[in-house]
């Protein structure tokens, strides 16, 4: 087995489908089937069983996938270490970033960092914070920027603390909320729990859910048209939105907030690109953005 085989097994395990795997590798299904057959012959095992709409890996197949992933990580670590031997900050920086932070904050940060370190290339994966945590745990990314509270065995630093605000087109008060249409958006479990708990503690009736949308931006546009109210993190709001906002408070009368965290393994700071990026986020360069 070589690097191409490791990548093939990793993608196949994620997709659980031969056709989708071939598409991701920009090759034909017969080509990957041939290569998988060769791997089975070498190890004298059956990698997977076919299902109606995909495949299921055997125990032996899963064991080989975990080996492939370990080898891919060791190879990437070796590449990083070799690049790190030089004096210049250069190489590949692998980031996992919460979708909201990636949309509203990350582009400017990466632009400014790239201006400082033009020989650093980025590999960025975005998604729910829980998905980014999995990437971080697996060592697929070196640095995670994650919203909400999550357990992490490595280093953890708060990047931002932002308020959660009621938003509407026109002024409203909390007593009106049960009577007004509420626009709900899809979000991760940590924020959903915060919002559900606040509504349970502060509203006499359950919210009147008028719409369920998949994104903050869609929700915000609906609110702008006067179709209802919502509760949104500050990160999503701009002065140009011209929305009415109202702070909300927890049971201790403190503003309801949400944190964004920088997470990384201490060992990863031995890589110059990671160390430079972490120091950049800590510095004045980011203070005007966050």
CORWO-V184118 format. One record per residue. N is the residue number from 0. RES is the residue in one letter. PHI is phi in degrees with one decimal (none if undefined). PSI is psi in degrees with one decimal (* if undefined). D_LAST is the distance of its C-alpha to the last C-alpha in whole Angstrom. Layout:
BEGIN
N/RES/PHI/PSI/D_LAST + N/RES/PHI/PSI/D_LAST
END
This chain:
BEGIN
0/X/none/143.6/45 + 1/X/-128.1/-171.0/43 + 2/X/-58.1/-40.1/39 + 3/X/-62.7/-37.1/40 + 4/X/-68.4/-39.8/42 + 5/X/-61.7/-44.2/39 + 6/X/-63.8/-42.0/36 + 7/X/-58.6/-48.4/39 + 8/X/-64.7/-39.8/39 + 9/X/-63.0/-47.7/36 + 10/X/-67.2/-42.5/35 + 11/X/-60.8/-39.5/38 + 12/X/-66.8/-37.1/37 + 13/X/-69.8/-40.3/34 + 14/X/-85.3/-31.2/36 + 15/X/55.5/32.6/39 + 16/X/-157.2/127.9/41 + 17/X/-68.6/-42.6/43 + 18/X/-63.2/-46.4/42 + 19/X/-65.2/-35.6/38 + 20/X/-64.8/-43.8/38 + 21/X/-60.8/-39.9/41 + 22/X/-63.8/-41.9/38 + 23/X/-67.2/-30.1/35 + 24/X/-93.1/1.7/37 + 25/X/54.3/47.2/39 + 26/X/-141.7/-178.3/42 + 27/X/-93.2/155.5/45 + 28/X/-62.6/-41.3/46 + 29/X/-58.7/-34.1/49 + 30/X/-65.7/-44.6/48 + 31/X/-74.8/-31.3/45 + 32/X/-62.8/-41.4/48 + 33/X/-60.6/-45.4/50 + 34/X/-66.5/-39.1/48 + 35/X/-65.6/-37.5/47 + 36/X/-62.6/-39.5/51 + 37/X/-64.0/-39.8/51 + 38/X/-64.0/-42.0/49 + 39/X/-62.1/-38.4/51 + 40/X/-65.7/-43.8/54 + 41/X/-62.8/-43.7/53 + 42/X/-94.7/-5.0/52 + 43/X/55.0/48.7/54 + 44/X/-137.2/170.0/52 + 45/X/-106.3/121.2/51 + 46/X/-72.7/-40.3/47 + 47/X/-157.1/165.0/47 + 48/X/-112.7/140.3/49 + 49/X/-81.3/141.4/49 + 50/X/-116.3/-178.4/48 + 51/X/-61.5/-43.2/48 + 52/X/-123.5/29.0/45 + 53/X/165.5/-149.6/44 + 54/X/-137.7/162.9/44 + 55/X/-130.9/124.4/44 + 56/X/-70.5/143.8/44 + 57/X/-78.5/169.9/47 + 58/X/-60.0/-42.6/46 + 59/X/-65.1/-38.9/47 + 60/X/-64.2/-42.4/45 + 61/X/-62.2/-40.2/42 + 62/X/-60.3/-40.2/43 + 63/X/-70.6/-34.6/43 + 64/X/-62.2/-45.2/39 + 65/X/-64.1/-36.0/38 + 66/X/-62.9/-45.4/40 + 67/X/-60.6/-42.3/38 + 68/X/-65.7/-38.9/35 + 69/X/-64.4/-40.3/35 + 70/X/-67.9/-38.3/37 + 71/X/-63.3/-41.2/34 + 72/X/-66.2/-43.1/32 + 73/X/-64.2/-37.6/34 + 74/X/-65.0/-44.7/35 + 75/X/-65.2/-40.5/31 + 76/X/-61.3/-40.3/31 + 77/X/-65.0/-42.3/34 + 78/X/-60.3/-43.7/32 + 79/X/-62.0/-42.2/29 + 80/X/-65.3/-39.3/31 + 81/X/-65.8/-45.6/33 + 82/X/-61.1/-34.3/31 + 83/X/-71.1/-12.8/29 + 84/X/-68.7/-26.1/33 + 85/X/-76.2/168.5/32 + 86/X/-81.1/-28.0/30 + 87/X/-79.8/145.2/28 + 88/X/-78.2/108.5/24 + 89/X/-153.8/166.5/25 + 90/X/122.5/-157.6/26 + 91/X/-112.1/128.4/24 + 92/X/-109.6/119.9/21 + 93/X/-104.7/115.1/21 + 94/X/-116.8/141.1/18 + 95/X/-117.1/124.8/18 + 96/X/-135.0/133.9/15 + 97/X/-55.3/139.9/14 + 98/X/-55.4/-45.8/15 + 99/X/-63.6/-45.0/13 + 100/X/-63.9/-39.6/10 + 101/X/-62.2/-37.3/12 + 102/X/-75.0/-44.4/13 + 103/X/-98.0/-23.7/10 + 104/X/-121.6/-36.3/7 + 105/X/-63.7/-42.0/10 + 106/X/-54.0/-46.0/12 + 107/X/-68.0/-38.6/11 + 108/X/-61.3/-46.4/10 + 109/X/-66.1/-36.3/13 + 110/X/-62.1/-46.8/15 + 111/X/-66.5/-41.0/13 + 112/X/-65.2/-40.1/14 + 113/X/-65.1/-34.4/18 + 114/X/-64.3/-34.4/18 + 115/X/-77.5/-37.8/18 + 116/X/-129.2/77.9/20 + 117/X/-67.0/-13.8/22 + 118/X/-97.6/13.7/25 + 119/X/-100.0/129.0/22 + 120/X/-101.7/149.9/23 + 121/X/-111.2/143.1/20 + 122/X/-126.1/111.1/22 + 123/X/-117.4/130.5/19 + 124/X/-120.7/131.2/20 + 125/X/-117.9/161.2/18 + 126/X/163.7/-169.0/19 + 127/X/-59.3/150.6/20 + 128/X/-58.8/-34.8/18 + 129/X/-64.0/-35.8/22 + 130/X/-69.9/-38.6/23 + 131/X/-65.0/-36.7/20 + 132/X/-60.8/-39.5/21 + 133/X/-64.4/-40.2/25 + 134/X/-63.6/-39.8/24 + 135/X/-68.3/-44.7/22 + 136/X/-60.8/-37.1/25 + 137/X/-81.7/-6.6/28 + 138/X/77.6/12.9/26 + 139/X/-72.4/-34.8/26 + 140/X/-114.9/152.8/22 + 141/X/-89.1/-31.0/21 + 142/X/-133.5/136.3/17 + 143/X/-118.1/137.4/16 + 144/X/-116.5/110.7/13 + 145/X/-130.8/138.0/14 + 146/X/-100.5/138.6/13 + 147/X/90.2/174.8/16 + 148/X/-89.6/125.0/18 + 149/X/-140.5/142.9/20 + 150/X/-72.8/137.8/23 + 151/X/-151.0/130.5/22 + 152/X/-79.3/-14.6/25 + 153/X/-96.5/-151.3/23 + 154/X/-79.4/144.4/20 + 155/X/-145.2/121.4/17 + 156/X/-129.9/137.1/14 + 157/X/-75.1/127.7/11 + 158/X/-91.7/-46.8/8 + 159/X/-142.3/155.5/6 + 160/X/-129.7/111.8/9 + 161/X/-118.0/151.7/9 + 162/X/-80.6/152.3/13 + 163/X/-101.3/129.7/15 + 164/X/-127.5/141.5/17 + 165/X/-72.3/133.7/21 + 166/X/-124.1/141.2/21 + 167/X/-156.6/165.9/24 + 168/X/-73.3/-38.7/25 + 169/X/-119.1/158.2/27 + 170/X/-58.2/137.3/27 + 171/X/-141.2/171.0/28 + 172/X/-129.1/164.5/29 + 173/X/-60.2/-35.0/29 + 174/X/-61.4/-26.0/32 + 175/X/-80.7/-19.9/33 + 176/X/-53.9/-44.9/30 + 177/X/-61.8/-21.1/33 + 178/X/-92.5/-11.5/35 + 179/X/-100.2/150.4/32 + 180/X/-67.4/131.0/31 + 181/X/-103.7/132.2/28 + 182/X/-104.0/114.7/26 + 183/X/-102.2/140.4/25 + 184/X/-122.5/155.9/23 + 185/X/-73.4/132.1/23 + 186/X/-149.3/176.8/21 + 187/X/-77.1/165.5/21 + 188/X/-63.4/-33.0/23 + 189/X/-66.4/-44.4/21 + 190/X/-70.9/-38.8/19 + 191/X/-58.0/-41.8/23 + 192/X/-64.8/-42.8/24 + 193/X/-59.4/-47.0/22 + 194/X/-68.9/-42.7/23 + 195/X/-61.7/-42.5/26 + 196/X/-64.3/-40.7/27 + 197/X/-64.6/-43.3/25 + 198/X/-64.4/-39.5/28 + 199/X/-62.8/-39.8/30 + 200/X/-79.1/-23.6/30 + 201/X/-118.8/-15.8/29 + 202/X/-106.5/137.5/31 + 203/X/-74.7/-23.2/35 + 204/X/-130.7/158.8/35 + 205/X/-63.1/147.0/34 + 206/X/-62.9/147.8/31 + 207/X/-86.8/90.5/33 + 208/X/-74.5/112.2/32 + 209/X/-95.0/-31.3/32 + 210/X/-143.5/148.0/30 + 211/X/-125.7/116.8/29 + 212/X/-120.4/167.3/26 + 213/X/-95.9/-9.0/25 + 214/X/-140.6/150.8/21 + 215/X/-57.4/-43.9/19 + 216/X/-62.9/-40.7/19 + 217/X/-62.2/-44.7/23 + 218/X/-58.2/-45.9/23 + 219/X/-63.0/-39.8/21 + 220/X/-64.8/-36.3/23 + 221/X/-64.9/-42.4/26 + 222/X/-63.5/-40.2/25 + 223/X/-58.3/-31.2/24 + 224/X/-85.9/6.1/28 + 225/X/75.3/24.0/29 + 226/X/-89.6/-0.7/30 + 227/X/156.9/-174.5/28 + 228/X/-118.3/168.6/25 + 229/X/-152.9/-178.6/23 + 230/X/-125.1/123.1/20 + 231/X/-132.6/150.2/17 + 232/X/-71.1/148.5/13 + 233/X/-54.8/-32.1/11 + 234/X/-57.2/-26.9/9 + 235/X/-85.5/-8.6/12 + 236/X/-104.7/145.7/13 + 237/X/-129.0/153.0/13 + 238/X/-58.0/-33.7/15 + 239/X/-68.2/-14.9/18 + 240/X/-67.4/-28.3/18 + 241/X/53.7/47.6/20 + 242/X/-103.1/150.5/21 + 243/X/-76.7/131.7/22 + 244/X/-126.2/148.0/19 + 245/X/-139.3/128.5/21 + 246/X/-69.2/149.7/19 + 247/X/-125.6/156.8/21 + 248/X/-128.0/151.9/22 + 249/X/-83.3/-173.5/23 + 250/X/-68.0/-16.4/27 + 251/X/-96.2/12.0/26 + 252/X/65.8/24.7/25 + 253/X/-101.5/146.4/21 + 254/X/-54.9/136.8/18 + 255/X/-73.7/124.4/18 + 256/X/-131.8/169.2/14 + 257/X/-138.7/136.6/13 + 258/X/-98.2/150.6/12 + 259/X/-116.3/131.9/10 + 260/X/-116.5/144.6/12 + 261/X/-98.4/124.5/13 + 262/X/-128.7/140.7/16 + 263/X/-163.9/162.2/19 + 264/X/-87.9/134.6/23 + 265/X/-55.3/-35.0/23 + 266/X/-63.3/-29.8/26 + 267/X/-67.7/-20.2/24 + 268/X/-72.8/-7.5/22 + 269/X/-69.1/-18.4/26 + 270/X/-86.3/127.9/25 + 271/X/-60.4/-37.1/24 + 272/X/-64.1/-42.1/21 + 273/X/-67.0/-47.3/19 + 274/X/-59.0/-43.9/19 + 275/X/-64.0/-40.1/18 + 276/X/-67.9/-41.8/15 + 277/X/-63.8/-44.3/14 + 278/X/-64.4/-35.0/15 + 279/X/-62.5/-44.9/13 + 280/X/-65.8/-31.5/10 + 281/X/-75.4/-23.0/11 + 282/X/-83.1/-177.3/11 + 283/X/-66.2/-22.2/10 + 284/X/-58.5/-30.1/10 + 285/X/-98.6/-14.2/6 + 286/X/-62.8/-31.9/6 + 287/X/-80.6/-10.1/6 + 288/X/-99.1/-38.7/4 + 289/X/-91.2/*/0
END
